Amino acid sequence: MAIWDIGFRKRLQQGRSHFELDVGFSVDAQRVVLFGPSGAGKTLTLRTIAGITQPDSGHVVVAGRTLHDTGAGIGLAPQQRRIGYVFQDYALFPHLTMRQNIAFALPRLGLAPPAAEARAKAERWIEQFQLQAVAGHFPHQVSGGQRQRAALARALVTEPAALLLDEPFAALDKGLRRLLRQELLQLQATLGLPLLLITHDDEDVEQLAQAVVQLAAGRVTGISAPQSMACARELP
């Protein structure tokens, strides 16, 4: 059984222009990269898998769990899918501290006094990503790498069954990308979480991907190993 079994359609209409997403792939790999030009439908694919956007038809099956199946009448809400999502801009709340942002997804947390069990979960990830010194700071008071770690911690604090990341290193310098890429690899290996990642960075593809799903104009144009993509780019 494939870890990622994805097949759905979505039509977006704005005035006279429209965009049709018709994505289908079945991949038995823990770490998959969506790769393609801007406007290919990569972020829309992630949002549909997460349940933020509803497809017109199709199915979403991740690690054996059916999250959406139009024919069977299944359509789990985002909070029922157990999918961690890291947005491209991290989507941290500016009026919450780093600790509150990380804890926001947990019940009875956010701005309310946290329960002991929930606090322990949040503190675990604060320690995991070495954010203790800035846990009481607001997002604008910390570095880009610390914001990225906080966004990842917030996605993991609810103990998701899979993780989606939309260009998580795009705003970071090359050295920090390299460091956080290694941290993500170690974390994924430890937790055994299926991971689906959008990137435009060749190094992300080569070091993170076990399989690459290539998108263009709302369609899957190929599925390959990262090594084969590297070879193709080297051809004259």
Stockholm file with secondary structure:
# STOCKHOLM 1.0

chainA/1-236         MAIWDIGFRKRLQQGRSHFELDVGFSVDAQRVVLFGPSGAGKTLTLRTIAGITQPDSGHVVVAGRTLHDTGAGIGLAPQQRRIGYVFQDYALFPHLTMRQNIAFALPRLGLAPPAAEARAKAERWIEQFQLQAVAGHFPHQVSGGQRQRAALARALVTEPAALLLDEPFAALDKGLRRLLRQELLQLQATLGLPLLLITHDDEDVEQLAQAVVQLAAGRVTGISAPQSMACARELP
#=GR chainA/1-236 SS CCSEEEEEEEEEEETTEEEEEEEEEEECCSEEEEECCTTSSHHHHHHHHHTSSCCSEEEEEETTEEEEETTTTEECCGGGTTEEEECTTCCCCTTSCHHHHHHTTSTTCTTSCCCHHHHHHHHHHHHHTTCGGGTTSCGGGSCHHHHHHHHHHHHHTTCCSEEEEESTTTTSCHHHHHHHHHHHHHHHHHHTCCEEEECCCHHHHHHHCSEEEEEETTEEEEEECHHHHHHHHHCC
#=GC SS_cons         CCSEEEEEEEEEEETTEEEEEEEEEEECCSEEEEECCTTSSHHHHHHHHHTSSCCSEEEEEETTEEEEETTTTEECCGGGTTEEEECTTCCCCTTSCHHHHHHTTSTTCTTSCCCHHHHHHHHHHHHHTTCGGGTTSCGGGSCHHHHHHHHHHHHHTTCCSEEEEESTTTTSCHHHHHHHHHHHHHHHHHHTCCEEEECCCHHHHHHHCSEEEEEETTEEEEEECHHHHHHHHHCC
//
